[in-house]
Every structure is written in C-alpha cells, then in structure tokens.
Amino acid sequence: MSQANSQHGGLEQRPSDQELQLLLGSLHSLPTLSCVAAGLLELASPTAAIDRQKCHALLRLDVAMSAQLLALAQQYNAGCVTAEQALALLDDQTLRNLLLGAMTTQQEGPFNLPEFWRHSLAVAQASQEIAQHLSPRIDPQAAFTCGLLHDIGKLAAWQLMPKSYARALASAGSGGPGLLQAEMNTLNADHPTIGMRLCQQWQLPPLVQEVVWLHHQAATSLPQSLVQAEMVAIVALADTVARELRVGFSGNTVIAHSSIELAGRLGLDEATLQQIAIAVGPAVEAHGKTLRLGSDGAQSYRSALAQSSRQLAQLNQNLHQRSIQLERQARALELVQNFTRSLSSTAGVSDVLVQAGRAIASAAGVEFDANQPVLTYSLTDESQEILVACIGGKDVNWLTLTRTQAAKTTASLDPQPAPLAAKELLARPDDLQEYIVVGQYLHRPMVSAGRWIGGSFLPAAAGPDHLPEETQQALAATVALALAIVQGRQRAQVLSEQLAQASQVLEQAHEAVSEARTLSAVGEMAAGAAHELNNPLAIISGRAQLMLMKAQTDEQRKTWRTLAEQAQRISDIISELMAFAAPPPPNYQPTSVQNIFEQARQMFLDQDDPQVKASTVDIRIDAEVIPVQADGQQIAEVLAELMKNAAYAAGKGAAITLQGEALSDRPQVLLRVCDNGPGMNAATMAKAFTPFFSAQAAGRRRGLGLPRARRTVEANGGRLWLESQPGNGTSAFVLLRACEQE
Amino acid sequence: MRHKSVYTTGEAAEVCRLSQQTIIRCFDSGQLQGFRVPGSKFRRIPRDMLVKFMKLNNIPLEGIENDKIRVLVVDDEAQIVELFVDVLQADGRFEVATAATGYDAGVLTQQFAPDIVVLDYMLPDINGNVVCKTLRENSDLAHIKVLIISGVANPAEIDKLKAAGADDFIKKPFNIENVIKRIVELVRS
C-alpha cells in the first residue's frame, strides 16, 4: 500500500475518477497512531487471553481501528454500528489478527495526525452528547461512532495521496477556497465523497456512510430517503461545535452555519448547547489520555513490535514442533492404513504375519533382506505349533516349530541368524513374554486381551527413520488385534469344519442305525427263513439217514448218504448266509498279537483237512508291536479263514507266515498272512471279496469266507485287503486299532 | 430215574417209594448191598443190587423195570415228529409220545411222564424257553431232561435257553445217531 502511495504521491495532475477508484480499491486498512498501535500490540499477546475491556477502550476511540472493526463485524451482523457490538461478534483469533494488523504511517507533513484524532474525538463526543439530549430514539453510542468516523475521507486521502492532499490543505488554509473546493481542485473529489466511497467499499453501515458523505450538506438539501437525517444533522452540528471550539485539526476553517443555528433546527436551545460545548473539552482530554496521545508512540511501538515478534517466533517454533509430531502420526496412520488395506476379509494368519512384519519393520525404520530378515510368529492355545514367517524382502520363508520340539531341533536348520535366533528363543517360550535381545535381534511380543498370541523379531539396530516408541507400540497393538481376529477366525473355521464333519458322521451314524434296523429286520426275517428251510432239510436228511440204515446195496447206501450230506450242505450255506448278514458284535479287549496268532494257528491246524495238515505256519512279530483293541476270538477266526485260503491256494507244502508289524506314525497294527502259493491275477483279485465267487477248482469252498472275514474285521474297526503278484504268493493284510498308550 | 446205573439213597428211596431212612437202614444192615464213595461216607447202590433188593422184598418194579426210555417229542411240523417217531421206534429202546403245541406238551408231560422232552424252540403257541421254565419250576417235573431242537442256532439264544433250564441243544438238520446218543446220555446222567 505504501508502494501505491509513493506511486501516486508524486502525481502533479489531478487523478481521474477511474484512477481514484483504483486507488481506493487498493486501500484495505488505514494507519493509526504509533501509541495506539503499541497499545494494541501489547493487548494482542499470542499466548494469553485478550483483555476485551481494554481492547474496547482503545478501539472505540481510534478512527482507523474503529472503521476496520466495523468493517470486520459487518459480515456477522450487517448494520452493526457500535464498537461494543462489533467487538462482541468477533472471536479471539479474528480480534487478535485485527490487533496485530495495526499499522502506522511514517508520513510527515501538514496533516497532523494526533490533532486530527482530537478533532475526530471532539466531534464524536459532541455527537454523543447531542444525541443524549435530543431523544431516546437516537443511540448515543451510534452517534459517537458516526462522529468519530465523519472525516475518514481525509485520512484516506492523506494515506493515498499525501503530497496532493498536502497541497489541498495548504491552499485551503491560506485564505483560498474552502477545504472542500481545494480538495476538488487537487484530488478531483472532496473528503466526504472519498470517505463515502471508502465506506461503500468496506461495506460500513449505511448510517455511517450517510454521515460521512453529507455532514457538510445543508440540512434543507438533504435527500428524503435517508436512514436517519437527524444523525447527519447531529454530526454536522457536532462538527461545527468542535471547529468553533478549535479542538484538534480539521483543516476546514469555513463555518457555513453557526452552531446555534444548527442547534435551533434540531430543537436544542442555547443553554443546552453551551452545556454540550463545555463538556466536550474535558472529555477529549480524557480520551487523549486513554490513547496516550502526545507520548512518543514510536519507541513504545517499536518495543511492542519487537516483543510481539518474539512471541510470534516462539509460536512458530511450537507449531513447527507440532507439525513434526503430526507428520509422524500421519506416517503411523499411513502404516496402519497400508496394513489394514493389504488384508482382505478372507486373510489368514499367514497373510497377517507377513503384512505385520513389513509394517512393524517400517515403523522401526529397519531395513530387512534375505540375510537379515524380519521374523513374525503366531501362537495359539489349542495347537503346540508355532508358525514363523521369515520375511526377507520379497521372499517369505515359513517355519513350523512345536513348543516342546523347539528345544530339540538340531543344527540341521539353515544356519542363518534369524532361524537360529528364533529356534533359540522359541525353545524357551516362557522367556518371550518380555522384550529381550538375543544376538542382534530385538523381540517384541504381541499381546491381545492379555494373551500372548505372537510376536516379532527385528534387527536390534533401530533405523534412523523410526517412529517414536509409543507409536510403535500402538502399531504393535493394532497388529496384535488383527492377528487375534484372524486366529479367532481360523479357530472358527476349524470348528465349523469339525462341525461339518461331525454332522456328516452323525448323518452316517443315522444311516448306519437305520441300516442296522433294516438289517435286524432282515435278520429276523432271515432267522424265520432259516427256520423254515431247516425243517424240510431236517426231514430230508433224517429220512435219508433212516433209509441209509436199511440200505441193502452199496449203491443204495451211496444214494442215501449223498442225500443226507447234501441236505446238510444246504443247511451250512444257510448258516453262513445268516452269519454274514448279522455278524456277532465284537467284544473289544486289549489283546496281544501273539495270542491272536497262536489262537489262529490252533484253529487252523485243528481242522481235519489234508491240505491243512500239509501246511506249515510261521509266526513273526515286530518288537514294537503293541496290543490291539479288538475281539481276539473273531480276529483269530478271520486269520484262520485266511490261512485256509492260503493252504488251498498253495497246495502241497504250503508255507504260511503270520506277521505282525507296528506302524510308527499311526496308532495301528498291521497283521499279515503270506503264503508261497501261485498268487492271484488282477481279475481274481478284483472278485476276491464278491460273495460266492470262488476260483478254487476243488473242495467245499462256499465263497463267503472272504466277505465274512472282511465284515468281521470292519466290525472290529479295522480294514482287510489283499495284495498279490502271480508267481509271488499272496499276502492278506489286516489293519487293526492299537490300544491307546497311557 | 429208571435208567440209572448207580443210585443214591434218595433216588433209591424214590424208585422204591420208601423213605430215605429205610433205605439207609437197609444199606447199613446189609439187606441192600452197595458201596461207599471212596474218601467219603456217601452211600451208593448199583442198579442190579437195587433190583435184587426190590424183588426180594416184593416191591413193585415199575419204578425201575420198565427200561424203555420215555421220550416226548414236541414239534409243530408233522413230518419232523413222524421222523422222530420212526427213528426212535426203529431203535427199540424208546417209548415215544408226541405233541404239536406247547399246550399239548404240558398235558402229555403229566400223563405220559417222560424221561426227556425233545422240544422244538418255535412252537405255534408258546416259546421253547417258557416250556423249559415251566418244567423246571415244577418240582415233580424237575427231573425231566429237555433237549431243544431248532433250525436257528444263535449262540446268544442258545445261552438263554440253557439259562432257562434246557439241558442241550441240537440243530436241524441233525445226525440221527448223534441225537440218539445224546438222548441216552442225558437220561442216564
């Protein structure tokens, strides 16, 4: 603004209307006196609260600041006319800015600012007094403000064109044309007009505008549509009074109408006028003291300015610190955001571990690669396993350690520091509840809801870019929560799978039960059928035997014998069918494999069968074989049946081996019946378990042996199958449940 | 009772329809010859000594003399019954009565006083084990042996029958010689 002044200050010609408008357009504030500015700066401390009382006391008396105050307040309450009202509308921040923005001017010249201030104060005071005397309609405070601002145009002209205005003042003073005319000559506009345009631009209330514009106008020639014609008249009167009293500097020596005349028009008598006139002087003195007019404002202004600067510098410093803090928090938030964004709703424990490792490392400002990876791990209560992620840059390697086994792992692990450190640390999991440092790694546990659910290992040397400790901990808490959620989800998934399985098992059990019911119904029917069939068979058999006893010839004897035997054979088939349909339930006992084998061998060799007698039976049992949970008798029968098959297949000199094997990874025992016979081809093997299929050439083989054997083994909770190579003998396998170890 | 080879004093008393005291006194006095179980003081009377004693004292011999084994065959299948009748009569050692229902079996047990009942398990009106129990609960009939014959041989059922009082079980179809052997063994035990 001062630049604009210097530009136009050297102007010799009158500015055109447009130039004048432009100039006014660039005017956003008016300067005040140094003493006032100093006082305002002192009030505007950036740290303490503003003393509004004192503010009000200064602001209402200052021409420039009042105008600015009113201008500011218009946006909250258009039409607000008193400093008190305006002040109430502003918050502390705006007020502070107003106070801190107080300007002074260095201009010297004929326009005596302090005296101009006095003149304005006098007019203001007089206006107030007059208004008080006149009527309650007119707000005295409003009158004060109007009076204070009436000559604002002069201040604006002085600020914008000090040289031109100096000439205007000079030519007005030395007996030339009045001030108004001089202004017109020099500036192409008089101070009311300038002031009015300024008020318009700053959007000051219309009341103020009218007063500024028309206070020199004759009362009779005032336009009709004024807000308050009386106010104009009051201020005109006040101005005349002030000039008559020669209080302050107005630059205007022409008095058009005497105060008495003007007062009379308003309805004030002389006596009242005298009273008013007398009161003005002391009041102005008092105001002057408040404003500290006459003191050397410049010094105090400078020191106030310096103080203010220091305070601002401190404020700036604080803000800078704060912004650094906020920046860090923003970074932390960004990390958290990235972390959560990287996980989908179907993320599993492994996903969380990888993303957590990256986020935590980033928060600690730590670099990681394949040689110095970051480790994260997850623990759950229900599993003894610890899942460990080794994150080295892009690649992630996975380790699974068991809590008890971790102590046993040998040096066969890849000898990189991270897995070793992990192995060492996880070998004593009770220690991991604290932060500890092993080798170059720092361990951070992840705790959620008081439970230790995992943790991370980071290279202990913290990077330069690390976030503060509390932030890292907050991040760790977020990550721990995510891990806990995902673990919970995994648990829920396992449970739901188990539930599905259980449902399936239940379904199968239902089916089994209904099948059993059907079977028992069938069993009953079968029993009835067996009974019905066995009666006629008994009759046939009995009659044949009777005839046999009376037979005369060999042929007759043979016939009758055959009839009896065949009837018995039919009956045996029926018995086998019934046994196959409803196998007797197993009586589970812990039985040693040795016992079963010996029983089976006994049953086998007891048979009165030449094939059987010609066979040898060998028993071989592994040392680690433990007792089985099964019905020993039934299993022995199964083995005896298998051995009988073997004997018949192998023919003369059959060598049968009974073998018992323990299975290392499962709680089961494998029994084997091997023979040195010719073996079976694929076609025979496929049909081996089909009831009534027999590849045997001779002998009483009824074809239910293997199906029954399988039924029995399955009823005992096991499995039966055959393996054979033509020319290599056959092995029958029986897999049984082992007894539960203590 | 008739076909035993050795009798206790109680059994001898029953056969002779005398009191046990009398038999003991006769035994001790030497009128009735017998022996003591070695190592104890229990008295035993061989069959022929008892017969001799009865003849000597004019005691009616129907308790002991009629040495045909009395068999009551109970089966609802007529052909089976007929088979048994033919088999047993052909043998010659047996006297046979028949019944087709449980009710008839009861009546004939009283009338015929069999030594053994050969009983089909599944009768139209009653189950074999009920018949067994009835026989066992009646003290007069408790000495009668029960041989169950059936087309169904379920081990659990067999155990139940033996628990109810059956003495043995034979499956249809059967070997005639075995059945006869069994009947004689049971009666003589």
Interface residues (C-beta under 8 A of the other chain):
Chain A: A527 A530 H531 E532 L533 N534 N535 P536 L537 A538 I539 I540 S541 G542 R543 Q545 L546 M549 A567 Q568 S571 S575 M578 P584
Chain B: E77 Q79 I80 L83 F84 D86 V87 A90 M122 S150 G151 V152 A153 N154 P155 A156 K171 K172 P173 F174 N175 I176 E177
